[in-house]
Amino acid sequence: MTNEDYEGRKIQVVSFDDATSDEHVIEFIDPAVSSAGSVVAVFNRGSDWRDARVSINPKLDGVSAEFLIWALNVARRMM
């Protein structure tokens, strides 16, 4: 787990390989919305960025476009 800065907030970034689905997963957890768990998860079954997919926590009422762009840039750098 690492922390990344987004607009002055520390966002927890957890990167792991899910053995059950053979996916590499990067989760973004915002402590300001801690009860919801992950805000966004980026997962990839392939070896190319084009295979990556995004999942937004359904418990949330959406995610700002700016946050999503930021999270995707971080995930791309990590994959």
Jmol script that loads the backbone (N, CA, C; Angstrom):
load data "model"
ATOM      1  N   MET A   1       0.841  -1.175   0.000  1.00  0.00           N
ATOM      2  CA  MET A   1       0.000   0.000   0.000  1.00  0.00           C
ATOM      3  C   MET A   1       0.886   1.237   0.000  1.00  0.00           C
ATOM      4  N   THR A   2       0.491   2.205  -0.802  1.00  0.00           N
ATOM      5  CA  THR A   2       1.174   3.489  -0.824  1.00  0.00           C
ATOM      6  C   THR A   2       0.135   4.586  -0.684  1.00  0.00           C
ATOM      7  N   ASN A   3       0.602   5.781  -0.460  1.00  0.00           N
ATOM      8  CA  ASN A   3      -0.273   6.948  -0.436  1.00  0.00           C
ATOM      9  C   ASN A   3       0.099   7.853  -1.593  1.00  0.00           C
ATOM     10  N   GLU A   4      -0.904   8.359  -2.265  1.00  0.00           N
ATOM     11  CA  GLU A   4      -0.716   9.320  -3.352  1.00  0.00           C
ATOM     12  C   GLU A   4      -1.495  10.575  -2.987  1.00  0.00           C
ATOM     13  N   ASP A   5      -0.964  11.714  -3.383  1.00  0.00           N
ATOM     14  CA  ASP A   5      -1.610  12.987  -3.084  1.00  0.00           C
ATOM     15  C   ASP A   5      -2.592  13.360  -4.197  1.00  0.00           C
ATOM     16  N   TYR A   6      -3.835  13.630  -3.806  1.00  0.00           N
ATOM     17  CA  TYR A   6      -4.837  14.143  -4.739  1.00  0.00           C
ATOM     18  C   TYR A   6      -5.443  15.388  -4.119  1.00  0.00           C
ATOM     19  N   GLU A   7      -5.129  16.540  -4.677  1.00  0.00           N
ATOM     20  CA  GLU A   7      -5.649  17.826  -4.210  1.00  0.00           C
ATOM     21  C   GLU A   7      -5.480  17.995  -2.702  1.00  0.00           C
ATOM     22  N   GLY A   8      -4.299  17.649  -2.196  1.00  0.00           N
ATOM     23  CA  GLY A   8      -4.002  17.821  -0.779  1.00  0.00           C
ATOM     24  C   GLY A   8      -4.497  16.704   0.117  1.00  0.00           C
ATOM     25  N   ARG A   9      -5.174  15.707  -0.446  1.00  0.00           N
ATOM     26  CA  ARG A   9      -5.656  14.567   0.344  1.00  0.00           C
ATOM     27  C   ARG A   9      -4.777  13.364   0.053  1.00  0.00           C
ATOM     28  N   LYS A  10      -4.514  12.585   1.081  1.00  0.00           N
ATOM     29  CA  LYS A  10      -3.757  11.347   0.919  1.00  0.00           C
ATOM     30  C   LYS A  10      -4.731  10.229   0.561  1.00  0.00           C
ATOM     31  N   ILE A  11      -4.560   9.680  -0.620  1.00  0.00           N
ATOM     32  CA  ILE A  11      -5.392   8.575  -1.083  1.00  0.00           C
ATOM     33  C   ILE A  11      -4.573   7.297  -0.959  1.00  0.00           C
ATOM     34  N   GLN A  12      -5.127   6.300  -0.311  1.00  0.00           N
ATOM     35  CA  GLN A  12      -4.443   5.014  -0.180  1.00  0.00           C
ATOM     36  C   GLN A  12      -4.571   4.258  -1.502  1.00  0.00           C
ATOM     37  N   VAL A  13      -3.451   3.750  -1.978  1.00  0.00           N
ATOM     38  CA  VAL A  13      -3.440   2.989  -3.226  1.00  0.00           C
ATOM     39  C   VAL A  13      -2.922   1.592  -2.903  1.00  0.00           C
ATOM     40  N   VAL A  14      -3.770   0.606  -3.137  1.00  0.00           N
ATOM     41  CA  VAL A  14      -3.434  -0.784  -2.838  1.00  0.00           C
ATOM     42  C   VAL A  14      -3.342  -1.544  -4.158  1.00  0.00           C
ATOM     43  N   SER A  15      -2.193  -2.156  -4.394  1.00  0.00           N
ATOM     44  CA  SER A  15      -1.953  -2.895  -5.630  1.00  0.00           C
ATOM     45  C   SER A  15      -1.714  -4.363  -5.282  1.00  0.00           C
ATOM     46  N   PHE A  16      -2.465  -5.261  -5.935  1.00  0.00           N
ATOM     47  CA  PHE A  16      -2.298  -6.687  -5.639  1.00  0.00           C
ATOM     48  C   PHE A  16      -2.736  -7.535  -6.824  1.00  0.00           C
ATOM     49  N   ASP A  17      -2.291  -8.775  -6.825  1.00  0.00           N
ATOM     50  CA  ASP A  17      -2.716  -9.751  -7.820  1.00  0.00           C
ATOM     51  C   ASP A  17      -3.794 -10.625  -7.196  1.00  0.00           C
ATOM     52  N   ASP A  18      -4.940 -10.703  -7.853  1.00  0.00           N
ATOM     53  CA  ASP A  18      -6.052 -11.521  -7.382  1.00  0.00           C
ATOM     54  C   ASP A  18      -5.932 -12.904  -8.015  1.00  0.00           C
ATOM     55  N   ALA A  19      -5.542 -13.882  -7.217  1.00  0.00           N
ATOM     56  CA  ALA A  19      -5.309 -15.236  -7.726  1.00  0.00           C
ATOM     57  C   ALA A  19      -6.592 -15.903  -8.210  1.00  0.00           C
ATOM     58  N   THR A  20      -7.747 -15.508  -7.666  1.00  0.00           N
ATOM     59  CA  THR A  20      -8.999 -16.149  -8.063  1.00  0.00           C
ATOM     60  C   THR A  20      -9.457 -15.719  -9.450  1.00  0.00           C
ATOM     61  N   SER A  21      -9.089 -14.515  -9.862  1.00  0.00           N
ATOM     62  CA  SER A  21      -9.536 -14.024 -11.171  1.00  0.00           C
ATOM     63  C   SER A  21      -8.387 -13.787 -12.140  1.00  0.00           C
ATOM     64  N   ASP A  22      -7.163 -14.010 -11.675  1.00  0.00           N
ATOM     65  CA  ASP A  22      -5.965 -13.778 -12.487  1.00  0.00           C
ATOM     66  C   ASP A  22      -5.893 -12.332 -12.981  1.00  0.00           C
ATOM     67  N   GLU A  23      -6.265 -11.402 -12.095  1.00  0.00           N
ATOM     68  CA  GLU A  23      -6.246  -9.978 -12.424  1.00  0.00           C
ATOM     69  C   GLU A  23      -5.249  -9.246 -11.542  1.00  0.00           C
ATOM     70  N   HIS A  24      -4.658  -8.204 -12.091  1.00  0.00           N
ATOM     71  CA  HIS A  24      -3.886  -7.271 -11.278  1.00  0.00           C
ATOM     72  C   HIS A  24      -4.852  -6.147 -10.930  1.00  0.00           C
ATOM     73  N   VAL A  25      -4.990  -5.834  -9.647  1.00  0.00           N
ATOM     74  CA  VAL A  25      -5.972  -4.861  -9.180  1.00  0.00           C
ATOM     75  C   VAL A  25      -5.261  -3.720  -8.470  1.00  0.00           C
ATOM     76  N   ILE A  26      -5.705  -2.500  -8.748  1.00  0.00           N
ATOM     77  CA  ILE A  26      -5.227  -1.322  -8.032  1.00  0.00           C
ATOM     78  C   ILE A  26      -6.458  -0.616  -7.488  1.00  0.00           C
ATOM     79  N   GLU A  27      -6.553  -0.549  -6.163  1.00  0.00           N
ATOM     80  CA  GLU A  27      -7.694   0.084  -5.514  1.00  0.00           C
ATOM     81  C   GLU A  27      -7.294   1.445  -4.973  1.00  0.00           C
ATOM     82  N   PHE A  28      -8.211   2.389  -5.053  1.00  0.00           N
ATOM     83  CA  PHE A  28      -8.010   3.737  -4.540  1.00  0.00           C
ATOM     84  C   PHE A  28      -9.003   3.956  -3.407  1.00  0.00           C
ATOM     85  N   ILE A  29      -8.468   4.196  -2.212  1.00  0.00           N
ATOM     86  CA  ILE A  29      -9.292   4.345  -1.013  1.00  0.00           C
ATOM     87  C   ILE A  29      -9.115   5.759  -0.480  1.00  0.00           C
ATOM     88  N   ASP A  30     -10.209   6.487  -0.394  1.00  0.00           N
ATOM     89  CA  ASP A  30     -10.193   7.851   0.135  1.00  0.00           C
ATOM     90  C   ASP A  30     -10.679   7.797   1.579  1.00  0.00           C
ATOM     91  N   PRO A  31      -9.815   8.100   2.560  1.00  0.00           N
ATOM     92  CA  PRO A  31     -10.232   8.052   3.959  1.00  0.00           C
ATOM     93  C   PRO A  31     -11.446   8.933   4.263  1.00  0.00           C
ATOM     94  N   ALA A  32     -11.681   9.961   3.448  1.00  0.00           N
ATOM     95  CA  ALA A  32     -12.852  10.822   3.651  1.00  0.00           C
ATOM     96  C   ALA A  32     -14.151  10.071   3.370  1.00  0.00           C
ATOM     97  N   VAL A  33     -14.066   8.984   2.621  1.00  0.00           N
ATOM     98  CA  VAL A  33     -15.231   8.150   2.312  1.00  0.00           C
ATOM     99  C   VAL A  33     -14.946   6.725   2.753  1.00  0.00           C
ATOM    100  N   SER A  34     -14.284   6.586   3.897  1.00  0.00           N
ATOM    101  CA  SER A  34     -13.779   5.283   4.342  1.00  0.00           C
ATOM    102  C   SER A  34     -14.866   4.231   4.509  1.00  0.00           C
ATOM    103  N   SER A  35     -16.077   4.637   4.851  1.00  0.00           N
ATOM    104  CA  SER A  35     -17.128   3.642   5.052  1.00  0.00           C
ATOM    105  C   SER A  35     -17.490   2.936   3.745  1.00  0.00           C
ATOM    106  N   ALA A  36     -17.151   3.540   2.626  1.00  0.00           N
ATOM    107  CA  ALA A  36     -17.481   2.934   1.336  1.00  0.00           C
ATOM    108  C   ALA A  36     -16.405   1.969   0.851  1.00  0.00           C
ATOM    109  N   GLY A  37     -15.246   1.957   1.501  1.00  0.00           N
ATOM    110  CA  GLY A  37     -14.143   1.107   1.035  1.00  0.00           C
ATOM    111  C   GLY A  37     -13.472   1.739  -0.161  1.00  0.00           C
ATOM    112  N   SER A  38     -13.188   0.946  -1.161  1.00  0.00           N
ATOM    113  CA  SER A  38     -12.541   1.471  -2.366  1.00  0.00           C
ATOM    114  C   SER A  38     -13.473   2.427  -3.090  1.00  0.00           C
ATOM    115  N   VAL A  39     -12.913   3.518  -3.564  1.00  0.00           N
ATOM    116  CA  VAL A  39     -13.680   4.451  -4.379  1.00  0.00           C
ATOM    117  C   VAL A  39     -13.690   3.948  -5.818  1.00  0.00           C
ATOM    118  N   VAL A  40     -12.505   3.626  -6.307  1.00  0.00           N
ATOM    119  CA  VAL A  40     -12.324   3.158  -7.680  1.00  0.00           C
ATOM    120  C   VAL A  40     -11.342   1.996  -7.657  1.00  0.00           C
ATOM    121  N   ALA A  41     -11.578   1.014  -8.503  1.00  0.00           N
ATOM    122  CA  ALA A  41     -10.612  -0.066  -8.690  1.00  0.00           C
ATOM    123  C   ALA A  41     -10.322  -0.184 -10.180  1.00  0.00           C
ATOM    124  N   VAL A  42      -9.054  -0.299 -10.505  1.00  0.00           N
ATOM    125  CA  VAL A  42      -8.634  -0.524 -11.886  1.00  0.00           C
ATOM    126  C   VAL A  42      -8.059  -1.934 -11.922  1.00  0.00           C
ATOM    127  N   PHE A  43      -8.540  -2.753 -12.839  1.00  0.00           N
ATOM    128  CA  PHE A  43      -8.054  -4.127 -12.897  1.00  0.00           C
ATOM    129  C   PHE A  43      -7.698  -4.501 -14.325  1.00  0.00           C
ATOM    130  N   ASN A  44      -6.773  -5.440 -14.430  1.00  0.00           N
ATOM    131  CA  ASN A  44      -6.257  -5.817 -15.737  1.00  0.00           C
ATOM    132  C   ASN A  44      -5.940  -7.307 -15.758  1.00  0.00           C
ATOM    133  N   ARG A  45      -6.521  -8.012 -16.707  1.00  0.00           N
ATOM    134  CA  ARG A  45      -6.227  -9.441 -16.878  1.00  0.00           C
ATOM    135  C   ARG A  45      -5.111  -9.653 -17.886  1.00  0.00           C
ATOM    136  N   GLY A  46      -4.867  -8.666 -18.713  1.00  0.00           N
ATOM    137  CA  GLY A  46      -3.855  -8.799 -19.756  1.00  0.00           C
ATOM    138  C   GLY A  46      -2.565  -8.109 -19.372  1.00  0.00           C
ATOM    139  N   SER A  47      -1.698  -8.010 -20.338  1.00  0.00           N
ATOM    140  CA  SER A  47      -0.406  -7.375 -20.087  1.00  0.00           C
ATOM    141  C   SER A  47      -0.348  -5.979 -20.686  1.00  0.00           C
ATOM    142  N   ASP A  48      -1.413  -5.551 -21.325  1.00  0.00           N
ATOM    143  CA  ASP A  48      -1.429  -4.267 -22.005  1.00  0.00           C
ATOM    144  C   ASP A  48      -2.444  -3.339 -21.341  1.00  0.00           C
ATOM    145  N   TRP A  49      -2.141  -2.058 -21.325  1.00  0.00           N
ATOM    146  CA  TRP A  49      -3.043  -1.070 -20.715  1.00  0.00           C
ATOM    147  C   TRP A  49      -4.410  -1.102 -21.384  1.00  0.00           C
ATOM    148  N   ARG A  50      -4.473  -1.461 -22.640  1.00  0.00           N
ATOM    149  CA  ARG A  50      -5.749  -1.508 -23.366  1.00  0.00           C
ATOM    150  C   ARG A  50      -6.706  -2.544 -22.787  1.00  0.00           C
ATOM    151  N   ASP A  51      -6.184  -3.491 -22.027  1.00  0.00           N
ATOM    152  CA  ASP A  51      -7.018  -4.523 -21.408  1.00  0.00           C
ATOM    153  C   ASP A  51      -7.581  -4.088 -20.056  1.00  0.00           C
ATOM    154  N   ALA A  52      -7.150  -2.948 -19.554  1.00  0.00           N
ATOM    155  CA  ALA A  52      -7.562  -2.494 -18.218  1.00  0.00           C
ATOM    156  C   ALA A  52      -9.039  -2.097 -18.207  1.00  0.00           C
ATOM    157  N   ARG A  53      -9.665  -2.317 -17.053  1.00  0.00           N
ATOM    158  CA  ARG A  53     -11.064  -1.955 -16.836  1.00  0.00           C
ATOM    159  C   ARG A  53     -11.168  -1.174 -15.532  1.00  0.00           C
ATOM    160  N   VAL A  54     -12.269  -0.423 -15.388  1.00  0.00           N
ATOM    161  CA  VAL A  54     -12.482   0.400 -14.199  1.00  0.00           C
ATOM    162  C   VAL A  54     -13.783  -0.017 -13.530  1.00  0.00           C
ATOM    163  N   SER A  55     -13.745  -0.090 -12.215  1.00  0.00           N
ATOM    164  CA  SER A  55     -14.941  -0.366 -11.429  1.00  0.00           C
ATOM    165  C   SER A  55     -15.102   0.753 -10.407  1.00  0.00           C
ATOM    166  N   ILE A  56     -16.282   1.357 -10.363  1.00  0.00           N
ATOM    167  CA  ILE A  56     -16.580   2.414  -9.397  1.00  0.00           C
ATOM    168  C   ILE A  56     -17.501   1.822  -8.342  1.00  0.00           C
ATOM    169  N   ASN A  57     -17.188   2.084  -7.086  1.00  0.00           N
ATOM    170  CA  ASN A  57     -17.961   1.536  -5.979  1.00  0.00           C
ATOM    171  C   ASN A  57     -19.436   1.934  -6.121  1.00  0.00           C
ATOM    172  N   PRO A  58     -20.349   0.956  -6.204  1.00  0.00           N
ATOM    173  CA  PRO A  58     -21.771   1.268  -6.372  1.00  0.00           C
ATOM    174  C   PRO A  58     -22.404   1.921  -5.142  1.00  0.00           C
ATOM    175  N   LYS A  59     -21.719   1.891  -3.998  1.00  0.00           N
ATOM    176  CA  LYS A  59     -22.247   2.543  -2.794  1.00  0.00           C
ATOM    177  C   LYS A  59     -22.107   4.060  -2.862  1.00  0.00           C
ATOM    178  N   LEU A  60     -21.302   4.538  -3.804  1.00  0.00           N
ATOM    179  CA  LEU A  60     -21.068   5.973  -3.936  1.00  0.00           C
ATOM    180  C   LEU A  60     -22.001   6.572  -4.977  1.00  0.00           C
ATOM    181  N   ASP A  61     -22.257   7.859  -4.817  1.00  0.00           N
ATOM    182  CA  ASP A  61     -23.099   8.578  -5.769  1.00  0.00           C
ATOM    183  C   ASP A  61     -22.228   9.176  -6.870  1.00  0.00           C
ATOM    184  N   GLY A  62     -21.411   8.334  -7.484  1.00  0.00           N
ATOM    185  CA  GLY A  62     -20.533   8.776  -8.551  1.00  0.00           C
ATOM    186  C   GLY A  62     -19.175   9.217  -8.043  1.00  0.00           C
ATOM    187  N   VAL A  63     -18.294   9.476  -8.975  1.00  0.00           N
ATOM    188  CA  VAL A  63     -16.929   9.911  -8.711  1.00  0.00           C
ATOM    189  C   VAL A  63     -16.651  11.060  -9.667  1.00  0.00           C
ATOM    190  N   SER A  64     -15.971  12.085  -9.190  1.00  0.00           N
ATOM    191  CA  SER A  64     -15.698  13.217 -10.077  1.00  0.00           C
ATOM    192  C   SER A  64     -14.811  12.779 -11.237  1.00  0.00           C
ATOM    193  N   ALA A  65     -15.018  13.400 -12.371  1.00  0.00           N
ATOM    194  CA  ALA A  65     -14.218  13.087 -13.556  1.00  0.00           C
ATOM    195  C   ALA A  65     -12.746  13.366 -13.295  1.00  0.00           C
ATOM    196  N   GLU A  66     -12.438  14.440 -12.572  1.00  0.00           N
ATOM    197  CA  GLU A  66     -11.047  14.779 -12.261  1.00  0.00           C
ATOM    198  C   GLU A  66     -10.387  13.686 -11.422  1.00  0.00           C
ATOM    199  N   PHE A  67     -11.121  13.164 -10.424  1.00  0.00           N
ATOM    200  CA  PHE A  67     -10.567  12.090  -9.598  1.00  0.00           C
ATOM    201  C   PHE A  67     -10.326  10.847 -10.447  1.00  0.00           C
ATOM    202  N   LEU A  68     -11.272  10.522 -11.303  1.00  0.00           N
ATOM    203  CA  LEU A  68     -11.133   9.331 -12.140  1.00  0.00           C
ATOM    204  C   LEU A  68      -9.930   9.455 -13.078  1.00  0.00           C
ATOM    205  N   ILE A  69      -9.757  10.615 -13.699  1.00  0.00           N
ATOM    206  CA  ILE A  69      -8.600  10.832 -14.579  1.00  0.00           C
ATOM    207  C   ILE A  69      -7.310  10.693 -13.786  1.00  0.00           C
ATOM    208  N   TRP A  70      -7.275  11.277 -12.596  1.00  0.00           N
ATOM    209  CA  TRP A  70      -6.089  11.189 -11.736  1.00  0.00           C
ATOM    210  C   TRP A  70      -5.795   9.725 -11.389  1.00  0.00           C
ATOM    211  N   ALA A  71      -6.832   8.986 -10.966  1.00  0.00           N
ATOM    212  CA  ALA A  71      -6.653   7.582 -10.579  1.00  0.00           C
ATOM    213  C   ALA A  71      -6.173   6.742 -11.766  1.00  0.00           C
ATOM    214  N   LEU A  72      -6.717   6.990 -12.935  1.00  0.00           N
ATOM    215  CA  LEU A  72      -6.286   6.242 -14.120  1.00  0.00           C
ATOM    216  C   LEU A  72      -4.826   6.529 -14.459  1.00  0.00           C
ATOM    217  N   ASN A  73      -4.404   7.766 -14.305  1.00  0.00           N
ATOM    218  CA  ASN A  73      -2.995   8.097 -14.560  1.00  0.00           C
ATOM    219  C   ASN A  73      -2.072   7.392 -13.569  1.00  0.00           C
ATOM    220  N   VAL A  74      -2.470   7.348 -12.301  1.00  0.00           N
ATOM    221  CA  VAL A  74      -1.671   6.645 -11.290  1.00  0.00           C
ATOM    222  C   VAL A  74      -1.631   5.152 -11.615  1.00  0.00           C
ATOM    223  N   ALA A  75      -2.790   4.574 -11.932  1.00  0.00           N
ATOM    224  CA  ALA A  75      -2.855   3.140 -12.244  1.00  0.00           C
ATOM    225  C   ALA A  75      -2.012   2.803 -13.468  1.00  0.00           C
ATOM    226  N   ARG A  76      -2.074   3.637 -14.456  1.00  0.00           N
ATOM    227  CA  ARG A  76      -1.292   3.378 -15.676  1.00  0.00           C
ATOM    228  C   ARG A  76       0.201   3.379 -15.370  1.00  0.00           C
ATOM    229  N   ARG A  77       0.612   4.300 -14.519  1.00  0.00           N
ATOM    230  CA  ARG A  77       2.017   4.373 -14.118  1.00  0.00           C
ATOM    231  C   ARG A  77       2.436   3.114 -13.353  1.00  0.00           C
ATOM    232  N   MET A  78       1.511   2.532 -12.584  1.00  0.00           N
ATOM    233  CA  MET A  78       1.827   1.383 -11.737  1.00  0.00           C
ATOM    234  C   MET A  78       1.744   0.043 -12.475  1.00  0.00           C
ATOM    235  N   MET A  79       1.005   0.001 -13.573  1.00  0.00           N
ATOM    236  CA  MET A  79       0.788  -1.294 -14.243  1.00  0.00           C
ATOM    237  C   MET A  79       1.915  -1.659 -15.152  1.00  0.00           C
TER     238      MET A  79
END
end "model"
wireframe off; spacefill off
backbone 0.3
color backbone group
